[in-house]
Amino acid sequence: MRARLGLLYANVSCELREVVLREKPTEMLALSEKATVPVLHLPNGQVIDESYDIIKWAIRQNDPDHWQEFIPKTDYLVSENDGSFKMALDRYKYASRFPEQPPHIYREQGEVFLHKLDQILQNSPFLLSEKQTIADIALFPFIRQFAHVDKEWFFNAPYLHLRRWLQHHINSASFKKVMKKYPKWHIGDNTVYFPDLDQGSC
């Protein structure tokens, strides 16, 4: 999701090939040994297979709100998000696969990061500025996942500012666009672009 949010912000349109991970196409596997999505294949042959790196690539192409200046601070937040928080999220979300601890232990581990973000958002509607920046779209999909594991718990937890921030993103037009469903890609299908722009393609 965050790669698409980055492409949408930058108005950089790419050919979209929707895949089902349990039926990974050989074309995707040939591009990236990670065998995960997203994978961005550029005309010069470069392959970018990390979603945050795709966002940074996109805003180097077009950056109307000057998000590049926030990259150093965002790198710091993404490092924690994609590290210890993502580990706790995966165990909390799929607790049956990690029976070493009860789910609430994994949730408490993730709450360390939730508390940090809520403290930041006490003084600003967004993480690094009065306006949305790269930090917000880079973290939002993961906070949404965490909240949706147990919505009743999250929406009663003491994270008022984080809940407001999350709801803003869920209600946004950008979120609705990136959540649009696409059919699974097959060789020979008509080309689908995301975002669907009149011009500009990676």
N, CA and C atoms as an extended XYZ file, in Angstrom:
606
Properties=species:S:1:pos:R:3:atomname:S:1:resname:S:1:resid:I:1 pbc="F F F"
N         0.812       -1.208        0.000 N   MET     1
C         0.000        0.000        0.000 CA  MET     1
C         0.854        1.271        0.000 C   MET     1
N         1.939        1.289        0.789 N   ARG     2
C         2.670        2.548        0.883 CA  ARG     2
C         3.396        2.890       -0.406 C   ARG     2
N         3.799        1.893       -1.180 N   ALA     3
C         4.408        2.189       -2.482 CA  ALA     3
C         3.400        2.886       -3.384 C   ALA     3
N         2.165        2.416       -3.393 N   ARG     4
C         1.132        3.040       -4.228 CA  ARG     4
C         0.816        4.452       -3.731 C   ARG     4
N         0.827        4.653       -2.415 N   LEU     5
C         0.610        5.994       -1.888 CA  LEU     5
C         1.710        6.944       -2.367 C   LEU     5
N         2.933        6.459       -2.428 N   GLY     6
C         4.036        7.281       -2.916 CA  GLY     6
C         3.900        7.620       -4.386 C   GLY     6
N         3.534        6.645       -5.199 N   LEU     7
C         3.331        6.883       -6.630 CA  LEU     7
C         2.181        7.859       -6.857 C   LEU     7
N         1.133        7.717       -6.071 N   LEU     8
C        -0.017        8.598       -6.199 CA  LEU     8
C         0.351       10.029       -5.843 C   LEU     8
N         1.078       10.212       -4.737 N   TYR     9
C         1.511       11.554       -4.347 CA  TYR     9
C         2.346       12.205       -5.442 C   TYR     9
N         3.268       11.444       -6.025 N   ALA    10
C         4.196       11.992       -7.011 CA  ALA    10
C         3.594       12.084       -8.413 C   ALA    10
N         2.379       11.561       -8.594 N   ASN    11
C         1.756       11.530       -9.912 CA  ASN    11
C         2.649       10.828      -10.935 C   ASN    11
N         3.255        9.744      -10.500 N   VAL    12
C         4.084        8.927      -11.378 CA  VAL    12
C         3.313        7.643      -11.664 C   VAL    12
N         2.970        7.442      -12.918 N   SER    13
C         2.123        6.318      -13.292 CA  SER    13
C         2.957        5.161      -13.810 C   SER    13
N         2.672        3.960      -13.315 N   CYS    14
C         3.393        2.755      -13.707 CA  CYS    14
C         2.412        1.695      -14.199 C   CYS    14
N         2.901        0.821      -15.044 N   GLU    15
C         2.098       -0.335      -15.412 CA  GLU    15
C         1.915       -1.193      -14.169 C   GLU    15
N         0.673       -1.545      -13.891 N   LEU    16
C         0.352       -2.329      -12.700 CA  LEU    16
C         0.086       -3.776      -13.086 C   LEU    16
N         0.768       -4.677      -12.397 N   ARG    17
C         0.520       -6.099      -12.583 CA  ARG    17
C         0.140       -6.689      -11.231 C   ARG    17
N        -1.136       -6.864      -11.017 N   GLU    18
C        -1.642       -7.385       -9.747 CA  GLU    18
C        -1.346       -8.880       -9.661 C   GLU    18
N        -0.735       -9.313       -8.558 N   VAL    19
C        -0.383      -10.721       -8.416 CA  VAL    19
C        -1.032      -11.294       -7.160 C   VAL    19
N        -1.222      -12.600       -7.182 N   VAL    20
C        -1.672      -13.353       -6.018 CA  VAL    20
C        -0.442      -14.081       -5.483 C   VAL    20
N        -0.069      -13.803       -4.235 N   LEU    21
C         1.211      -14.294       -3.721 CA  LEU    21
C         1.298      -15.813       -3.642 C   LEU    21
N         0.175      -16.486       -3.538 N   ARG    22
C         0.245      -17.948       -3.534 CA  ARG    22
C         0.399      -18.510       -4.952 C   ARG    22
N         0.307      -17.618       -5.950 N   GLU    23
C         0.490      -18.012       -7.352 CA  GLU    23
C         1.437      -17.021       -8.018 C   GLU    23
N         2.635      -16.915       -7.495 N   LYS    24
C         3.574      -15.897       -7.954 CA  LYS    24
C         3.995      -16.158       -9.401 C   LYS    24
N         3.839      -15.171      -10.278 N   PRO    25
C         4.224      -15.369      -11.681 CA  PRO    25
C         5.734      -15.457      -11.837 C   PRO    25
N         6.158      -16.241      -12.792 N   THR    26
C         7.597      -16.405      -13.030 CA  THR    26
C         8.248      -15.083      -13.402 C   THR    26
N         7.488      -14.194      -14.038 N   GLU    27
C         8.029      -12.890      -14.426 CA  GLU    27
C         8.446      -12.085      -13.195 C   GLU    27
N         7.679      -12.168      -12.112 N   MET    28
C         8.030      -11.463      -10.885 CA  MET    28
C         9.221      -12.121      -10.210 C   MET    28
N         9.222      -13.442      -10.176 N   LEU    29
C        10.320      -14.160       -9.528 CA  LEU    29
C        11.644      -13.916      -10.239 C   LEU    29
N        11.582      -13.690      -11.541 N   ALA    30
C        12.810      -13.419      -12.302 CA  ALA    30
C        13.379      -12.045      -11.968 C   ALA    30
N        12.533      -11.138      -11.506 N   LEU    31
C        12.984       -9.783      -11.200 CA  LEU    31
C        13.562       -9.662       -9.797 C   LEU    31
N        12.967      -10.364       -8.837 N   SER    32
C        13.358      -10.187       -7.440 CA  SER    32
C        13.442      -11.520       -6.717 C   SER    32
N        14.595      -11.797       -6.125 N   GLU    33
C        14.779      -13.025       -5.364 CA  GLU    33
C        13.942      -13.022       -4.083 C   GLU    33
N        13.526      -11.850       -3.626 N   LYS    34
C        12.718      -11.774       -2.411 CA  LYS    34
C        11.355      -12.416       -2.598 C   LYS    34
N        10.856      -12.382       -3.818 N   ALA    35
C         9.559      -12.986       -4.160 CA  ALA    35
C         8.417      -12.398       -3.341 C   ALA    35
N         8.519      -11.114       -3.045 N   THR    36
C         7.447      -10.406       -2.350 CA  THR    36
C         7.085       -9.168       -3.154 C   THR    36
N         5.919       -8.617       -2.850 N   VAL    37
C         5.512       -7.380       -3.495 CA  VAL    37
C         5.702       -6.225       -2.504 C   VAL    37
N         5.905       -5.006       -3.021 N   PRO    38
C         5.910       -4.632       -4.428 CA  PRO    38
C         7.281       -4.810       -5.070 C   PRO    38
N         7.268       -4.866       -6.396 N   VAL    39
C         8.497       -4.877       -7.187 CA  VAL    39
C         8.326       -3.842       -8.285 C   VAL    39
N         9.249       -2.896       -8.367 N   LEU    40
C         9.213       -1.871       -9.404 CA  LEU    40
C        10.363       -2.119      -10.369 C   LEU    40
N        10.030       -2.319      -11.655 N   HIS    41
C        11.031       -2.576      -12.687 CA  HIS    41
C        11.109       -1.355      -13.586 C   HIS    41
N        12.249       -0.683      -13.570 N   LEU    42
C        12.423        0.546      -14.334 CA  LEU    42
C        12.919        0.254      -15.749 C   LEU    42
N        12.691        1.180      -16.677 N   PRO    43
C        13.130        0.963      -18.073 CA  PRO    43
C        14.627        0.707      -18.219 C   PRO    43
N        15.441        1.249      -17.286 N   ASN    44
C        16.889        1.034      -17.380 CA  ASN    44
C        17.332       -0.317      -16.808 C   ASN    44
N        16.359       -1.124      -16.387 N   GLY    45
C        16.665       -2.439      -15.848 CA  GLY    45
C        16.761       -2.490      -14.337 C   GLY    45
N        16.819       -1.349      -13.680 N   GLN    46
C        16.898       -1.329      -12.214 CA  GLN    46
C        15.625       -1.912      -11.609 C   GLN    46
N        15.792       -2.664      -10.532 N   VAL    47
C        14.668       -3.252       -9.815 CA  VAL    47
C        14.682       -2.716       -8.388 C   VAL    47
N        13.557       -2.199       -7.936 N   ILE    48
C        13.401       -1.719       -6.562 CA  ILE    48
C        12.332       -2.580       -5.910 C   ILE    48
N        12.706       -3.328       -4.868 N   ASP    49
C        11.747       -4.259       -4.272 CA  ASP    49
C        11.509       -4.015       -2.783 C   ASP    49
N        11.704       -2.770       -2.363 N   GLU    50
C        11.329       -2.343       -1.018 CA  GLU    50
C        10.346       -1.183       -1.159 C   GLU    50
N         9.215       -1.269       -0.481 N   SER    51
C         8.169       -0.269       -0.673 CA  SER    51
C         8.625        1.137       -0.306 C   SER    51
N         9.390        1.274        0.766 N   TYR    52
C         9.855        2.604        1.166 CA  TYR    52
C        10.821        3.171        0.135 C   TYR    52
N        11.657        2.320       -0.447 N   ASP    53
C        12.571        2.777       -1.495 CA  ASP    53
C        11.805        3.199       -2.747 C   ASP    53
N        10.680        2.560       -3.006 N   ILE    54
C         9.855        2.965       -4.146 CA  ILE    54
C         9.280        4.362       -3.912 C   ILE    54
N         8.841        4.630       -2.681 N   ILE    55
C         8.355        5.981       -2.377 CA  ILE    55
C         9.462        7.004       -2.625 C   ILE    55
N        10.651        6.730       -2.129 N   LYS    56
C        11.750        7.691       -2.277 CA  LYS    56
C        12.108        7.883       -3.747 C   LYS    56
N        12.059        6.793       -4.518 N   TRP    57
C        12.300        6.926       -5.964 CA  TRP    57
C        11.227        7.809       -6.589 C   TRP    57
N         9.968        7.595       -6.238 N   ALA    58
C         8.855        8.340       -6.831 CA  ALA    58
C         8.985        9.831       -6.560 C   ALA    58
N         9.330       10.207       -5.327 N   ILE    59
C         9.384       11.632       -5.026 CA  ILE    59
C        10.630       12.295       -5.611 C   ILE    59
N        11.616       11.500       -6.010 N   ARG    60
C        12.730       12.098       -6.762 CA  ARG    60
C        12.291       12.472       -8.168 C   ARG    60
N        11.229       11.837       -8.660 N   GLN    61
C        10.714       12.163       -9.984 CA  GLN    61
C         9.820       13.402       -9.927 C   GLN    61
N         9.062       13.537       -8.858 N   ASN    62
C         8.127       14.661       -8.719 CA  ASN    62
C         7.784       14.821       -7.246 C   ASN    62
N         8.022       15.998       -6.713 N   ASP    63
C         7.881       16.212       -5.268 CA  ASP    63
C         7.217       17.566       -5.004 C   ASP    63
N         5.914       17.673       -5.272 N   PRO    64
C         5.245       18.980       -5.197 CA  PRO    64
C         5.266       19.625       -3.820 C   PRO    64
N         5.285       18.839       -2.757 N   ASP    65
C         5.254       19.398       -1.398 CA  ASP    65
C         6.598       19.284       -0.672 C   ASP    65
N         7.654       19.014       -1.427 N   HIS    66
C         9.023       19.005       -0.895 CA  HIS    66
C         9.209       17.966        0.216 C   HIS    66
N         8.735       16.784       -0.038 N   TRP    67
C         8.870       15.711        0.951 CA  TRP    67
C        10.309       15.239        1.126 C   TRP    67
N        11.149       15.483        0.135 N   GLN    68
C        12.521       14.968        0.237 CA  GLN    68
C        13.257       15.530        1.445 C   GLN    68
N        12.895       16.727        1.861 N   GLU    69
C        13.588       17.325        3.013 CA  GLU    69
C        13.289       16.576        4.306 C   GLU    69
N        12.227       15.758        4.304 N   PHE    70
C        11.856       15.010        5.505 CA  PHE    70
C        12.427       13.587        5.516 C   PHE    70
N        13.164       13.212        4.481 N   ILE    71
C        13.651       11.838        4.389 CA  ILE    71
C        14.559       11.441        5.553 C   ILE    71
N        15.519       12.261        5.988 N   PRO    72
C        16.382       11.821        7.101 CA  PRO    72
C        15.602       11.444        8.357 C   PRO    72
N        14.635       12.274        8.750 N   LYS    73
C        13.840       11.956        9.939 CA  LYS    73
C        12.910       10.778        9.682 C   LYS    73
N        12.419       10.665        8.457 N   THR    74
C        11.556        9.535        8.115 CA  THR    74
C        12.335        8.234        8.134 C   THR    74
N        13.575        8.264        7.665 N   ASP    75
C        14.420        7.061        7.693 CA  ASP    75
C        14.494        6.497        9.114 C   ASP    75
N        14.615        7.383       10.077 N   TYR    76
C        14.715        6.968       11.485 CA  TYR    76
C        13.428        6.283       11.938 C   TYR    76
N        12.284        6.873       11.610 N   LEU    77
C        11.003        6.285       11.998 CA  LEU    77
C        10.744        4.968       11.268 C   LEU    77
N        11.070        4.920        9.983 N   VAL    78
C        10.856        3.703        9.197 CA  VAL    78
C        11.745        2.568        9.704 C   VAL    78
N        12.947        2.904       10.145 N   SER    79
C        13.835        1.878       10.680 CA  SER    79
C        13.202        1.179       11.875 C   SER    79
N        12.590        1.938       12.769 N   GLU    80
C        11.921        1.344       13.931 CA  GLU    80
C        10.632        0.641       13.507 C   GLU    80
N         9.874        1.276       12.609 N   ASN    81
C         8.623        0.686       12.128 CA  ASN    81
C         8.858       -0.661       11.453 C   ASN    81
N         9.828       -0.686       10.553 N   ASP    82
C        10.082       -1.899        9.771 CA  ASP    82
C        10.914       -2.922       10.537 C   ASP    82
N        11.413       -2.535       11.685 N   GLY    83
C        12.208       -3.436       12.510 CA  GLY    83
C        11.405       -4.013       13.659 C   GLY    83
N        11.586       -3.448       14.845 N   SER    84
C        10.971       -4.020       16.043 CA  SER    84
C         9.446       -3.962       16.001 C   SER    84
N         8.874       -2.877       15.446 N   PHE    85
C         7.416       -2.789       15.413 CA  PHE    85
C         6.818       -3.805       14.450 C   PHE    85
N         7.404       -3.940       13.272 N   LYS    86
C         6.892       -4.903       12.289 CA  LYS    86
C         6.989       -6.329       12.833 C   LYS    86
N         8.041       -6.623       13.578 N   MET    87
C         8.185       -7.948       14.176 CA  MET    87
C         7.059       -8.205       15.175 C   MET    87
N         6.776       -7.210       16.017 N   ALA    88
C         5.677       -7.355       16.978 CA  ALA    88
C         4.339       -7.447       16.270 C   ALA    88
N         4.148       -6.651       15.224 N   LEU    89
C         2.908       -6.678       14.455 CA  LEU    89
C         2.659       -8.054       13.852 C   LEU    89
N         3.667       -8.632       13.228 N   ASP    90
C         3.498       -9.946       12.600 CA  ASP    90
C         3.117      -11.004       13.628 C   ASP    90
N         3.724      -10.936       14.801 N   ARG    91
C         3.422      -11.926       15.835 CA  ARG    91
C         2.053      -11.683       16.459 C   ARG    91
N         1.678      -10.451       16.583 N   TYR    92
C         0.354      -10.102       17.118 CA  TYR    92
C        -0.743      -10.482       16.114 C   TYR    92
N        -0.506      -10.195       14.851 N   LYS    93
C        -1.500      -10.451       13.807 CA  LYS    93
C        -1.666      -11.943       13.551 C   LYS    93
N        -0.568      -12.677       13.617 N   TYR    94
C        -0.594      -14.121       13.348 CA  TYR    94
C        -0.146      -14.878       14.591 C   TYR    94
N        -0.785      -14.589       15.703 N   ALA    95
C        -0.340      -15.114       16.996 CA  ALA    95
C        -0.338      -16.628       17.045 C   ALA    95
N        -1.206      -17.284       16.291 N   SER    96
C        -1.255      -18.746       16.309 CA  SER    96
C         0.023      -19.367       15.749 C   SER    96
N         0.741      -18.604       14.951 N   ARG    97
C         2.011      -19.099       14.395 CA  ARG    97
C         3.170      -18.902       15.370 C   ARG    97
N         2.938      -18.121       16.407 N   PHE    98
C         3.995      -17.801       17.376 CA  PHE    98
C         3.478      -18.079       18.786 C   PHE    98
N         3.273      -19.344       19.120 N   PRO    99
C         2.652      -19.695       20.408 CA  PRO    99
C         3.560      -19.512       21.618 C   PRO    99
N         4.783      -19.066       21.386 N   GLU   100
C         5.707      -18.891       22.513 CA  GLU   100
C         5.177      -17.875       23.534 C   GLU   100
N         4.391      -16.898       23.040 N   GLN   101
C         3.832      -15.881       23.924 CA  GLN   101
C         2.350      -15.700       23.598 C   GLN   101
N         1.535      -15.291       24.584 N   PRO   102
C         0.134      -14.972       24.282 CA  PRO   102
C         0.061      -13.687       23.454 C   PRO   102
N        -1.019      -13.490       22.698 N   PRO   103
C        -1.119      -12.318       21.809 CA  PRO   103
C        -0.906      -10.985       22.507 C   PRO   103
N        -1.382      -10.856       23.751 N   HIS   104
C        -1.272       -9.557       24.397 CA  HIS   104
C         0.183       -9.150       24.656 C   HIS   104
N         1.073      -10.121       24.751 N   ILE   105
C         2.499       -9.801       24.921 CA  ILE   105
C         3.045       -9.155       23.655 C   ILE   105
N         2.694       -9.719       22.504 N   TYR   106
C         3.130       -9.135       21.239 CA  TYR   106
C         2.518       -7.751       21.047 C   TYR   106
N         1.261       -7.603       21.465 N   ARG   107
C         0.611       -6.298       21.367 CA  ARG   107
C         1.341       -5.276       22.229 C   ARG   107
N         1.711       -5.660       23.421 N   GLU   108
C         2.426       -4.744       24.309 CA  GLU   108
C         3.779       -4.349       23.727 C   GLU   108
N         4.423       -5.286       23.038 N   GLN   109
C         5.694       -4.958       22.392 CA  GLN   109
C         5.488       -3.901       21.309 C   GLN   109
N         4.409       -4.039       20.553 N   GLY   110
C         4.100       -3.057       19.521 CA  GLY   110
C         3.672       -1.718       20.083 C   GLY   110
N         3.092       -1.742       21.264 N   GLU   111
C         2.613       -0.499       21.878 CA  GLU   111
C         3.741        0.475       22.197 C   GLU   111
N         4.942       -0.007       22.311 N   VAL   112
C         6.074        0.901       22.553 CA  VAL   112
C         6.143        1.936       21.430 C   VAL   112
N         5.971        1.472       20.203 N   PHE   113
C         6.018        2.371       19.050 CA  PHE   113
C         4.742        3.200       18.955 C   PHE   113
N         3.584        2.589       19.249 N   LEU   114
C         2.330        3.343       19.229 CA  LEU   114
C         2.400        4.527       20.182 C   LEU   114
N         2.930        4.281       21.383 N   HIS   115
C         3.042        5.349       22.379 CA  HIS   115
C         3.951        6.464       21.868 C   HIS   115
N         5.039        6.091       21.238 N   LYS   116
C         5.975        7.087       20.703 CA  LYS   116
C         5.293        7.968       19.661 C   LYS   116
N         4.547        7.350       18.751 N   LEU   117
C         3.864        8.113       17.707 CA  LEU   117
C         2.770        8.992       18.297 C   LEU   117
N         2.050        8.474       19.281 N   ASP   118
C         0.982        9.259       19.904 CA  ASP   118
C         1.554       10.497       20.580 C   ASP   118
N         2.717       10.359       21.188 N   GLN   119
C         3.368       11.503       21.829 CA  GLN   119
C         3.741       12.555       20.783 C   GLN   119
N         4.268       12.110       19.646 N   ILE   120
C         4.619       13.043       18.570 CA  ILE   120
C         3.383       13.798       18.091 C   ILE   120
N         2.279       13.067       17.958 N   LEU   121
C         1.064       13.628       17.375 CA  LEU   121
C         0.275       14.494       18.356 C   LEU   121
N         0.726       14.590       19.576 N   GLN   122
C         0.093       15.503       20.534 CA  GLN   122
C         0.225       16.951       20.084 C   GLN   122
N         1.316       17.238       19.395 N   ASN   123
C         1.642       18.623       19.067 CA  ASN   123
C         1.524       18.957       17.594 C   ASN   123
N         1.085       18.010       16.799 N   SER   124
C         1.015       18.232       15.356 CA  SER   124
C         0.012       17.262       14.750 C   SER   124
N        -0.725       17.688       13.728 N   PRO   125
C        -1.684       16.767       13.102 CA  PRO   125
C        -1.013       15.640       12.332 C   PRO   125
N         0.258       15.834       11.966 N   PHE   126
C         1.005       14.811       11.233 CA  PHE   126
C         2.354       14.593       11.916 C   PHE   126
N         3.090       13.597       11.475 N   LEU   127
C         4.255       13.151       12.234 CA  LEU   127
C         5.424       14.129       12.228 C   LEU   127
N         5.667       14.786       11.104 N   LEU   128
C         6.860       15.631       11.013 CA  LEU   128
C         6.564       17.070       10.620 C   LEU   128
N         5.286       17.391       10.437 N   SER   129
C         4.943       18.716        9.945 CA  SER   129
C         3.471       18.974       10.214 C   SER   129
N         3.053       20.208        9.934 N   GLU   130
C         1.624       20.536       10.004 CA  GLU   130
C         0.875       19.963        8.812 C   GLU   130
N         1.613       19.490        7.818 N   LYS   131
C         1.021       18.858        6.649 CA  LYS   131
C         1.544       17.427        6.528 C   LYS   131
N         0.851       16.631        5.769 N   GLN   132
C         1.287       15.258        5.533 CA  GLN   132
C         2.640       15.246        4.834 C   GLN   132
N         3.486       14.298        5.227 N   THR   133
C         4.783       14.118        4.578 CA  THR   133
C         4.991       12.641        4.281 C   THR   133
N         6.150       12.333        3.763 N   ILE   134
C         6.516       10.954        3.447 CA  ILE   134
C         6.427       10.059        4.684 C   ILE   134
N         6.691       10.608        5.859 N   ALA   135
C         6.639        9.806        7.091 CA  ALA   135
C         5.251        9.240        7.331 C   ALA   135
N         4.239       10.036        7.074 N   ASP   136
C         2.871        9.613        7.341 CA  ASP   136
C         2.453        8.457        6.440 C   ASP   136
N         2.746        8.561        5.150 N   ILE   137
C         2.313        7.479        4.254 CA  ILE   137
C         3.191        6.237        4.410 C   ILE   137
N         4.416        6.425        4.895 N   ALA   138
C         5.298        5.270        5.092 CA  ALA   138
C         4.891        4.433        6.288 C   ALA   138
N         4.276        5.057        7.301 N   LEU   139
C         3.908        4.342        8.521 CA  LEU   139
C         2.432        3.960        8.587 C   LEU   139
N         1.582        4.753        7.955 N   PHE   140
C         0.142        4.545        8.058 CA  PHE   140
C        -0.312        3.110        7.787 C   PHE   140
N         0.137        2.440        6.710 N   PRO   141
C        -0.382        1.088        6.447 CA  PRO   141
C        -0.115        0.095        7.571 C   PRO   141
N         0.992        0.262        8.272 N   PHE   142
C         1.346       -0.673        9.336 CA  PHE   142
C         0.558       -0.391       10.613 C   PHE   142
N         0.320        0.887       10.897 N   ILE   143
C        -0.506        1.220       12.056 CA  ILE   143
C        -1.934        0.748       11.810 C   ILE   143
N        -2.396        0.875       10.595 N   ARG   144
C        -3.735        0.389       10.251 CA  ARG   144
C        -3.828       -1.119       10.475 C   ARG   144
N        -2.818       -1.861       10.045 N   GLN   145
C        -2.817       -3.308       10.266 CA  GLN   145
C        -2.897       -3.633       11.748 C   GLN   145
N        -2.090       -2.939       12.531 N   PHE   146
C        -2.067       -3.195       13.969 CA  PHE   146
C        -3.437       -2.919       14.582 C   PHE   146
N        -4.041       -1.799       14.202 N   ALA   147
C        -5.351       -1.426       14.741 CA  ALA   147
C        -6.411       -2.450       14.387 C   ALA   147
N        -6.317       -3.048       13.206 N   HIS   148
C        -7.359       -3.952       12.729 CA  HIS   148
C        -7.245       -5.366       13.285 C   HIS   148
N        -6.174       -5.670       13.985 N   VAL   149
C        -6.090       -6.989       14.622 CA  VAL   149
C        -7.195       -7.126       15.659 C   VAL   149
N        -7.385       -6.076       16.435 N   ASP   150
C        -8.454       -6.051       17.442 CA  ASP   150
C        -8.951       -4.608       17.505 C   ASP   150
N        -9.924       -4.303       16.644 N   LYS   151
C       -10.401       -2.923       16.547 CA  LYS   151
C       -10.982       -2.422       17.861 C   LYS   151
N       -11.721       -3.278       18.549 N   GLU   152
C       -12.335       -2.847       19.805 CA  GLU   152
C       -11.277       -2.418       20.808 C   GLU   152
N       -10.198       -3.205       20.903 N   TRP   153
C        -9.123       -2.832       21.823 CA  TRP   153
C        -8.486       -1.515       21.387 C   TRP   153
N        -8.135       -1.402       20.088 N   PHE   154
C        -7.408       -0.220       19.627 CA  PHE   154
C        -8.213        1.048       19.826 C   PHE   154
N        -9.492        1.009       19.496 N   PHE   155
C       -10.288        2.224       19.575 CA  PHE   155
C       -10.746        2.549       20.998 C   PHE   155
N       -10.297        1.759       21.948 N   ASN   156
C       -10.487        2.078       23.361 CA  ASN   156
C        -9.150        2.253       24.082 C   ASN   156
N        -8.063        2.081       23.354 N   ALA   157
C        -6.731        2.233       23.943 CA  ALA   157
C        -6.407        3.722       24.096 C   ALA   157
N        -5.458        4.058       24.949 N   PRO   158
C        -5.174        5.475       25.248 CA  PRO   158
C        -4.277        6.143       24.207 C   PRO   158
N        -4.685        6.049       22.931 N   TYR   159
C        -3.894        6.636       21.845 CA  TYR   159
C        -4.777        7.570       21.025 C   TYR   159
N        -5.310        8.575       21.690 N   LEU   160
C        -6.269        9.491       21.090 CA  LEU   160
C        -5.711       10.161       19.838 C   LEU   160
N        -4.482       10.658       19.929 N   HIS   161
C        -3.894       11.406       18.818 CA  HIS   161
C        -3.572       10.478       17.651 C   HIS   161
N        -3.103        9.296       17.963 N   LEU   162
C        -2.797        8.328       16.915 CA  LEU   162
C        -4.074        7.864       16.215 C   LEU   162
N        -5.153        7.680       16.971 N   ARG   163
C        -6.428        7.281       16.363 CA  ARG   163
C        -6.945        8.367       15.410 C   ARG   163
N        -6.828        9.621       15.834 N   ARG   164
C        -7.238       10.722       14.960 CA  ARG   164
C        -6.447       10.720       13.668 C   ARG   164
N        -5.146       10.578       13.798 N   TRP   165
C        -4.249       10.538       12.632 CA  TRP   165
C        -4.597        9.373       11.718 C   TRP   165
N        -4.823        8.203       12.312 N   LEU   166
C        -5.162        7.019       11.530 CA  LEU   166
C        -6.486        7.216       10.798 C   LEU   166
N        -7.483        7.737       11.488 N   GLN   167
C        -8.797        7.924       10.866 CA  GLN   167
C        -8.732        8.920        9.720 C   GLN   167
N        -7.903        9.938        9.871 N   HIS   168
C        -7.725       10.906        8.779 CA  HIS   168
C        -7.249       10.207        7.514 C   HIS   168
N        -6.291        9.335        7.655 N   HIS   169
C        -5.745        8.641        6.485 CA  HIS   169
C        -6.747        7.632        5.914 C   HIS   169
N        -7.452        6.951        6.775 N   ILE   170
C        -8.455        5.995        6.303 CA  ILE   170
C        -9.566        6.702        5.524 C   ILE   170
N        -9.906        7.915        5.930 N   ASN   171
C       -10.977        8.674        5.280 CA  ASN   171
C       -10.515        9.422        4.031 C   ASN   171
N        -9.227        9.400        3.743 N   SER   172
C        -8.679       10.213        2.656 CA  SER   172
C        -9.017        9.637        1.286 C   SER   172
N        -9.064       10.517        0.298 N   ALA   173
C        -9.279       10.092       -1.086 CA  ALA   173
C        -8.129        9.217       -1.571 C   ALA   173
N        -6.921        9.498       -1.109 N   SER   174
C        -5.755        8.707       -1.528 CA  SER   174
C        -5.902        7.255       -1.095 C   SER   174
N        -6.363        7.042        0.136 N   PHE   175
C        -6.539        5.681        0.628 CA  PHE   175
C        -7.563        4.931       -0.211 C   PHE   175
N        -8.652        5.590       -0.536 N   LYS   176
C        -9.680        4.940       -1.349 CA  LYS   176
C        -9.125        4.549       -2.715 C   LYS   176
N        -8.263        5.380       -3.279 N   LYS   177
C        -7.689        5.073       -4.592 CA  LYS   177
C        -6.734        3.880       -4.523 C   LYS   177
N        -5.903        3.826       -3.494 N   VAL   178
C        -4.930        2.731       -3.429 CA  VAL   178
C        -5.584        1.414       -3.037 C   VAL   178
N        -6.768        1.472       -2.453 N   MET   179
C        -7.462        0.257       -2.054 CA  MET   179
C        -8.351       -0.313       -3.153 C   MET   179
N        -8.397        0.332       -4.284 N   LYS   180
C        -9.178       -0.193       -5.414 CA  LYS   180
C        -8.681       -1.583       -5.778 C   LYS   180
N        -9.590       -2.493       -6.021 N   LYS   181
C        -9.239       -3.867       -6.355 CA  LYS   181
C        -9.003       -3.997       -7.862 C   LYS   181
N        -7.994       -4.768       -8.207 N   TYR   182
C        -7.670       -5.019       -9.612 CA  TYR   182
C        -7.660       -6.523       -9.860 C   TYR   182
N        -8.006       -6.940      -11.064 N   PRO   183
C        -7.956       -8.378      -11.358 CA  PRO   183
C        -6.522       -8.880      -11.440 C   PRO   183
N        -6.340      -10.151      -11.181 N   LYS   184
C        -5.024      -10.762      -11.278 CA  LYS   184
C        -4.477      -10.617      -12.699 C   LYS   184
N        -3.188      -10.272      -12.776 N   TRP   185
C        -2.552      -10.061      -14.072 CA  TRP   185
C        -2.224      -11.382      -14.759 C   TRP   185
N        -2.457      -11.416      -16.076 N   HIS   186
C        -2.050      -12.537      -16.918 CA  HIS   186
C        -1.360      -11.988      -18.151 C   HIS   186
N        -0.418      -12.733      -18.703 N   ILE   187
C         0.223      -12.336      -19.958 CA  ILE   187
C        -0.849      -12.137      -21.025 C   ILE   187
N        -0.748      -11.019      -21.741 N   GLY   188
C        -1.709      -10.730      -22.794 CA  GLY   188
C        -2.854       -9.840      -22.369 C   GLY   188
N        -2.979       -9.589      -21.064 N   ASP   189
C        -4.035       -8.694      -20.586 CA  ASP   189
C        -3.796       -7.271      -21.081 C   ASP   189
N        -4.858       -6.497      -21.164 N   ASN   190
C        -4.718       -5.071      -21.456 CA  ASN   190
C        -3.917       -4.408      -20.339 C   ASN   190
N        -3.101       -3.440      -20.718 N   THR   191
C        -2.257       -2.762      -19.741 CA  THR   191
C        -3.094       -1.915      -18.787 C   THR   191
N        -2.795       -2.062      -17.501 N   VAL   192
C        -3.444       -1.276      -16.456 CA  VAL   192
C        -2.390       -0.380      -15.826 C   VAL   192
N        -2.744        0.886      -15.604 N   TYR   193
C        -1.797        1.816      -14.998 CA  TYR   193
C        -2.273        2.251      -13.619 C   TYR   193
N        -1.308        2.462      -12.737 N   PHE   194
C        -1.581        3.066      -11.441 CA  PHE   194
C        -0.518        4.115      -11.140 C   PHE   194
N        -0.917        5.332      -10.758 N   PRO   195
C        -2.261        5.868      -10.906 CA  PRO   195
C        -2.632        5.984      -12.376 C   PRO   195
N        -3.907        6.080      -12.650 N   ASP   196
C        -4.399        6.148      -14.020 CA  ASP   196
C        -4.308        7.613      -14.467 C   ASP   196
N        -3.173        7.964      -15.048 N   LEU   197
C        -2.922        9.359      -15.456 CA  LEU   197
C        -2.867        9.443      -16.965 C   LEU   197
N        -3.054       10.655      -17.461 N   ASP   198
C        -3.018       10.854      -18.910 CA  ASP   198
C        -1.611       10.723      -19.468 C   ASP   198
N        -0.631       11.012      -18.627 N   GLN   199
C         0.746       10.941      -19.098 CA  GLN   199
C         1.673       10.655      -17.936 C   GLN   199
N         2.883       10.261      -18.278 N   GLY   200
C         3.869        9.960      -17.235 CA  GLY   200
C         3.850        8.514      -16.869 C   GLY   200
N         4.924        7.810      -17.125 N   SER   201
C         4.977        6.394      -16.810 CA  SER   201
C         6.397        6.023      -16.429 C   SER   201
N         6.520        5.107      -15.475 N   CYS   202
C         7.853        4.622      -15.088 CA  CYS   202
C         8.105        3.298      -15.779 C   CYS   202
